[in-house]
Amino acid sequence: MARDFSKKFTDSYIHGIKPTDKEQLFSDRDNLYLLVKPTGAKIWRFIYTHPITKKRIKKSFGNYPSIPLALARDKARIWCGLLAQGVDPVEEERMQQEEKEKKSVTFKELAMLWRDKRLKKGELKEKSIEKAYRRVELYLFDRFNFSRLLAENINLRSFDDALLPIEGTDTCDKLCIAIKQIFDNAIDEGVLENNPFTRLSKRFKKPITKNFPSIPPKELPRVFAKLNLSNAKIATKCLIEFQLLTILRASEAVKIEWSDINWEEKALHIPAERMKGGKRPHSVPLSSQALRILECMREINGHRRFVFTSYIAPWNKPMNSQTVNKTLRDLGFTGELVGHGFRGIASTYLHELDCFSYEAVEWCLSHETRNEVRKAYDKSKKWRSRQEIMQTWGDYVEQCKVQALRMS
């Protein structure tokens, strides 16, 4: 049993306590005890009954004199106050420490947590995730030393110096999105309780949307007329026409593999990882014109992996996605037309025909549809309707080629 020395507990008295061959326990006030070991070590202990479980609990406050008498008594008094309120002081201290650790987390740690979570979920391509993280590194860590800034010290104005000089750009817009996502993820992970940056993008000018240079559908014969007279290689001419006929993006068209083609179905099936965003696969009904292009390319590259194989040995890579753009510049279309503009030409022509549903045309363009009606439509994909659309488009492209011959 502990001996009660609370009335005469002083520093001089504690210094005078001599160790014995057994542990000695001396009682102070407010559940505070001093444990004296045979080694001479003197340890503060707080001994109490848990307010809920009623278990007897012993908690060390540290060694004397590292923890002086006054400090030990102050802490014991506070803990007794918590017990009087039915609060377990050990649990309360643990929660306060967790809160302190949360507040001490840096912005860089939150950003790394965001990146790692995205990589683990695999919703986007690893390259896209790393690119977004690198943008945060470049504009916030490297230039403005945000890496060491504590999350609790960051507010809406914290990003002004970094983002105001680049406001109105895609980079600024993407950084605002990334910052919001970083703090949203911190909430999901239980690191933070709120996100003060949900409206961060409202502080800065939005980028002006610029459409890819394109031409009206009626001017398409002019492209073929110039292409006919050019010195472009056959495979390059085939790539241009194939990208136009399939309405694919440049990066998607050049990476088409022979294994993607189902000759019986007259269809092209592209896996999700090679599509924009990497979220869903895309199938393209092949028009008779597109099939002729593939037959031509089979004679050239049929023994290789890619339909449009690079001209550079060892021929195990696809053509560069900028091949079409470079060729169009060589043809004199700088600032007037780029490869992505082919999609705009097709979209304009097919929508203006007013023969097909909006949803069917958008699906042919591999555009995501938003509302519930379109989602229901997407499930069926209306393959037959899309076949008609792609063949109608193929027929128009062929008509433009015929007109181009008359112009040459």
Beta strands, then each sheet from edge to edge (+ up, - down):
strand 1: 3-4
strand 2: 24-27
strand 3: 32-36
strand 4: 42-49
strand 5: 56-64
strand 6: 261-262
strand 7: 267-270
strand 8: 282-285
sheet 1: 1+ 2+ 3- 4+ 5-
sheet 2: 6+ 7- 8+
end
